[in-house]
Amino acid sequence: MDRNLSFYTLFYVGSLVLMRFCGIITKIILARAITPFEYGIIMLIVISLPAIFQLMTNFCIFDILGHAGEGRKYFGFSMAYGILATIGVGLLLFAFPVQICNFLNIPVEMWPFLFSILIIVLLSVTLSVDIMGLLRGKKNHSIAAAISAAPGLLRLGLIFLAVSVLGITDFDIIFIIFAIPPLIVLLAVILRKAKTIINSIHSIQIPSRKILIFGFSVYIIGVWLTLCQNLNKIVISHDLGIEFQAFFDVSLTLAAVITFFSSALYLISVPESTGAEDKSLLLNRPGGLGDIGRLLFAMTLFCVLILAFYAKELIVLLFSADYAPAGDYILLIAIGYVFIFIQQFSAYVNVSFYEKSTKPFVLITVISLLIFPVFSHILIGYFGFQGAYLAFIIILVLYSLATILVSQDIEPLCVLFHRVVYLIISFAAVYLVLFVGNLSLFPGIVVSSLLFGGLIFATRYLDVSIIRDLIGRTKQE
């Protein structure tokens, strides 16, 4: 029997929770072992810059491979393209090392070491993403999710062993240990799935114009949030210094719990939508994409609620008081993530079912990405560190509203907001309990979790049958 869509959503969310949890704990260990300056360098070289350069090395290949109908035909092309594009990035870095280091405010004398690590990470992530895309297109959701979570889990184990057990304090060694997990995971996946990879890589077929437009549309919508975050880090590093980039990274790390749900939506919705013929059935059937969307939306709002009350306490508890400035404006990010979730639920379904929807979505996305770094730079000039957060939330909300307005079909929004008044009532009730009760961190999280979970089912915002779907085995229709 096939696992149902609800189960795979739970699996994705679980994998993302595991990945983010490992990432948070790893960053906590790092933040307590090294300076904010050293922390900022590691995050910039291993996390932020590879994500930026993946615009070139992965482009929209992951989303093309995720097309349930014909994506797998382009796997050979994706691997060849990824390797060549990574070589191109490497040549660019090694041609202008001084200029790049000066722009980012990182020590010029470290460029051979830093850029070498960056290329290794970029190649490993690029090829792993291609393999994930192939498995996702075949609806092998469990293995694809496991590949995405594995580097974070391995990184946590290695950093904990090196820093907490062995007491290693040398920055270069810690840097290498933090950077190496994607390469280890890639090699393990190639050995584990060698037969699938070999059978799919036998020919190099260039994507057709139609599938390229589809892939780019889904890609640019999905990558928008991550790209804006990383662009903002680069602007902050350039304008304010590497320490402030570290503070912003800590803000995003804590708020990232909210993105578990939009990320799960992204990974599930495109393969399911492109493999379905009846949009209304996909959205409205029990346990279908509509029910999953409402559940994930409820969890998104609950996380915003927790951050509204406990963001600063969590940052000081987890990262130490040195990173306290990261908690001042984190609620702005959290609220923006709610808009992004709504936008993505509508966008993925529209792009999957309506070819005419691609052009306005892509146009708005590209324009906003071009404007954002300049806008952030201007607001940082006026408001300092606060300006980076203001630029992020303003662009995020405007982008979400603009893409929703050009949607070809509003049915996804109608489905998502079905019975939303009961969700609002549940949210308000828990907010009042936390506000009036003035509960401390851990009691507050426990009480609010139980109360919110009970209310969304008691008010019939969600049917209790979805819990059975999450853990049960059913045959997909």
N, C-alpha and C positions, 0 to 999 in steps of 0.2 A: 504494500500500500504506500502511496506517496504521502509525504508530509504535506499538510495544507499550508496555505499562505500565512495564516496566523502563526503557525509554528516557525516558519522561516523568518518572519518578522521578529519573533522573540529571539531566535537564534542570532540574527543580525544585531539586534539591540544588545543581547548578551555579549556578543563578540566586541561590539563597540564599547560597552561598559568596561569589559575586561581590558581592552586596549587603552581607553582613556584613564582607567584606574591605574594601570601599570605606568602610563605616562606621567600621571600626577605624582605617584609615589617616587618614581625615578627623579623627577624634577625637584621634589622635596629633599631627597637625599643629596642631590647636586647643590641645591641652594644653600643647604646647611654645611656643605663641605668646601665650597669655593666662593669666591667673591662675586657680586653682581656683574662686574665687568667680565670675568671669565665665563660666568653663566650666559651672559649675553652673546659672547662669541660662539659658544657651542650651539645655542639655539639658532643663531643666524646661519652658521655654516652647515649644520646637519639637518635642520628643520626648514627654515624659511627659504633660503636660496635654492635648495633642491625643488621645493614646491613651485618656486617661480620658474625655474628652468624646465620643469616638466611641461610647461606650456609648449615648449619646442620638442621635447623628447617623447612625450606621450600624445600631445595635441589632443585630438578627439578619438584616438584609437580605442581607448577603453570602452567608450560608449558605442562605437561601431561594433566591436566584438560582443557587446552586450545585447545586440539585436538578436532576438530569438530565432528569426527566420533565416538570415543569411550572414550574420556577423562572423561566424567561425571561418568563412572562406578567406578572410583577410589576416589571419594570424601570422602567416609567414611574412607578409609585408610589414606587419606591426613590429616584429622582432628585428628585421633588417633596418627599418626606419629608425627604431629606437637606438640601435647601436651607432648608426651614422650620425644621428642628431646629437648624441652624447659626445662623440668625437668632436663635432663642431663646437659645442659649448666649451669643451676642454681647450681647444685652440684659441677661442676668444678669451678665456680666463688667463691663459699663459702668455697671450700677446699683450695684454694691458694690465698686468698685476698691480703696478704702483697706482695707476689712476683708480682702479676699482677699490683698492684698500683705502685710499685717501677719501674716496666718496663715502665709504661705509664706516669710516672712523675706526678701522682695525689696524693693528701694527703691521707696517709694510714688511718688516723683516720676517714675518711668519708666513708670508704668502705661499712658498713652495709646499710647506706642510699642510696648511689650511686648504689650499686649492686641490691638492692631491686627494685628500680625504673627501672633499666635496664631489669630485668626479667619481670616486668609488661608490659613494652613497647614491649619487644620481643614476649611475648605470644599474645598480642593484634594484633600486626602486622602480626604474623605468621598465625593466624586463619583468619584474614581479607583477606590476600592474597589468602588463599585457597578458600574462598567464591568468591572472584573476579575471580579466575581461573575457577570455576564452571560456573559462569555467562558468562564469556568470551567464554568458549567452546560452550555454547548455543547461542552464537552470540548476547547476551543481552548486547551490547556494552555500551549503555547509563548508565545503572545501575553500571556496572563495573567501568566505568570512574568516575562516581559520588562518588563511594566508595574511589577511590584513591585520589580524590581531597578534600573530606570532612575533614580529620584530619587537613590539612593545613589551611583551611578556619576557622575551629573551633579554632585552635591554635592562629591564628591572632586575632580573636575576644576576646579570653580570656586574651591574653597577653596585648592587647591594653587596655582592661578594667582594668586589674590589675596594669599595669605600668603607663599608660598615664592618666587614669581617677581616679583611687583610690590611685595612688602614692605609691604603694607597692615597697619597695626596698630590703626586706629580700631575700637573695639568695635562701634559702631552699624553700620558698613559690613560688618564680618565677620558680624554677627548677620543682616543682611538677606541676604547671600550664602548663608549656611547655610540660611536658611528658604525661599528662593524656588524651589528645584528642584521640589517637588511641583506648584506652579502651572504651571511650564514643561512638565512631563511631561503634566499634565492637558490643557493646550491642544494639545499634539502628538498625544495619543491621540484627542482629539475630531476633529481634522483627519484623522487616519489612518483611523479607524473610523467616520467620519461616517455612512456608509450603514447599517452595522449598528445604530448607535445610533438613528438616525431610524426605521428599520423596527421597532425594539423599543420605542420610546417613544410610539407613536401613541395608546395608551390607558392610563388610570390605573386599575388593578384592585387593590383592597384584598385582601391575602392572606387565604385562608380560615383557619379556626380550625385545621384539621389541619396545613396547611403552616406556619402560624405556630408551632405547638407543636414541629414538627420543627426548624424553623430556630432557634428559641430554644434548644432542647436542644443542638444541635450548637454553636451560637454560645457559649453559656455555658461549655461544656466547653473549647472552643478558646481562648477569651479569658481563661480563669482565670489562667494563668501570667503573661501579659503584664500583666493587671490587678493581680495581687498585687505584681508588681515595681514598677509605677508608684504604687500605693497606698503601698508601703513607702518609695519616694522622697519622697513628700509628707510622710509621718510623720517621716522622717529630717530633711527640710528644716525642719519645724516644731519638732522636739525638739532637734536638734543643730546645725542651721545648714546653709547652702547648700553649704559646702565638703565636709561629710560626705556630702551627697547626691551630690556629684561623685565621691567615692571609691567609693560603692556603684555608681554608674553604670559606672565603669571595671571593677569586678568583674563586673558583668553583661555588659559588652561583651566581655570576654575569654571568659567562660563561655558566651557566646551561640553559640560554634561548635558546642556540643552540640545546640542547638535547631534547627540546620539540618535534622536528621533527623526530629525530631518535627513540624516545620513542613512538610516534604515529605510526611510521612505524612498530615497534616491536609488538605493541598491535593489529594492523590490519592485518599484513601480514600472520602470522601463521594460525589463524582461516580461513582466506580466501584461503590460499594456500592448506591447508589440506582438505578443503571442495570442492576443484576444481579438475577436471580431465584433463582439457586442459590448460597447462601452458601458451602457446602462447596467448590463448584467454584471460586469466587472466591478462597478462602483456600488451597486445596490444589493447584491446577493449577500446573505448572511455570512459573515466571516470574510467578506471580500475587501477590496481596496478601500471602500468607504468606511467600513467598521474599523479597519486597521488605521486609517487616517485619523479618525476621531479619537481613538485610543492614544495614538502618538501625540496628537494635539493636546489632549488632556495632560499627558505627562510633561509636555513642554511648558504649559502654564504652571504646573506644580513646581517645576524647577525654578521658574522665575520667582515664584512666591518664596521659596527657600532663600534664594540669593537676596531678595529684597530685605530680609530680616537678618541674615547671618553671613553676608559676604565678607565683611571685614574680619569677623571672628574666625572664619574658615581660613582666610589668607594668613593671619597671624599664627593660628594654630598649626597650619600645614607648612608654611614657607618661612616663618619667623617674622619678627617685627621689622626687619630690614626691608621687607617687601610690602609694608603697609600701604604705601601710595597706590598700589595696584587695586586696592579695594574702594577707592574714593568714587569711581565712576562706573563700576562694573554693572550696575543696574541698567545703564544705558545700553550696554551690549546685550544684556538679557532681553530687554524689551524689543530690541531690533531683531533678535532671533525669532520672536513670535511672528513678526511680519514675514520673515524669510520662509518660515514653515508654510504659512498660508500661500505665499507666492509659488513655492516649489510644488506643492500639491496640485495646484491648478496648472502650472506650466508643464510638468511632466506628462500629464494626461493629454493636454492640448497638443503638445508637440508630437506625441506618439500617434494620435489619431487624426490630426489635421495638418497636412503638409503646409497649408497657407499660414499656419501660426508661426512657422519658424522665422520668417523674415523680421517681423516686429520684435520678437523676443531677442533675437540675435542683435539687432540694431540697438535696442535700448541697453542691452548688456555691454556691448562693446563701447558705446558712448560713455556709459557710467564708469567703466574701467579706465578709460582715457582721462576722464575728468577727475577721478578720485585722488590720485597722488598730488595733483596741483592744488585741489581743494583742501586736502589735509595739510599741505605745506603752508597754505595761507592762514588757516585757522590756528595752526601751531604758532605761527608768527604773532597772532593777535592774543591767543589765550594760553600759550605755553602748552604743557603736557595735556591739559584738559581739552585743548583743541583737537588732539588726535582722536579722542573719544567722540567729541561733537561731530567731527567730519564723518566718522564711521557711522554713527546712528542716523545722521541726516541723509547721507547717500543711500544707506540701507533702506530706510523707510520710503524715500522717493522712488527708488528702483522697484521695490515691491509693489507699490501702488501703480506705477506706470505699466509694469508687465501684466498686472491683473486687469487693468483697463483695456488692454489690447487682446485679451484672451478671446479665442474663437468661440468658446463654449463656457457658460457659467455653471453648467451642471456640477462639475467637481466642487465648486465653492458651495453650491446649495447642499450637496451631500455632506461636505465637511462641517457646515454650520447647522446641520439638522439637530434640533434640540439643544442648540448652544446656550439657550437661556438657562438650562439646568446646569450646564458646566459653569456658567458665570455665578449662579447661586452657590454652587459648591465652593468655588474659588473665594467668593466673598465671605462665606461662613468660616472657612479656615483662616482667612486673613484676620477676621475679627477675633477669633480665638487666640491667635498668636499675638495680636496687638494688645488685647485686654489682659491676657494671661501673662505677658512679658516672660515667656518661657526661655530658659537658657538653651544653648545650642542642641545638645543631644536629646533632651526631653522634647524640645520643640519639633525636631525632625521626626521623631517617633510618633508623637501625637498627631502632627499634621499629616503624616503619611497614612495613618490608619483612618483618620477622619475624612480626608479627601478621597481615598480609595472607596470608603464606604458610601460616601455621598454620591459619587458619580454613578454608582450602581443603584442606590436607593432611589434616586431621582429619575432613574430610567434613561439617563443620558447615554449609557451603554447597557447592552443586554448582558446579563451574567453568563450567557452561553459562550461569550468570547473567551472566557477563562478556560472553558473546556476545550475550545479550539486551539488555544495556545499550547496546551500540553497533550492534546489527543492526536490520533491518527485518523485522517479522513481522506477519502479519494477526491482529488481536485476535479472540478467540473471542466 
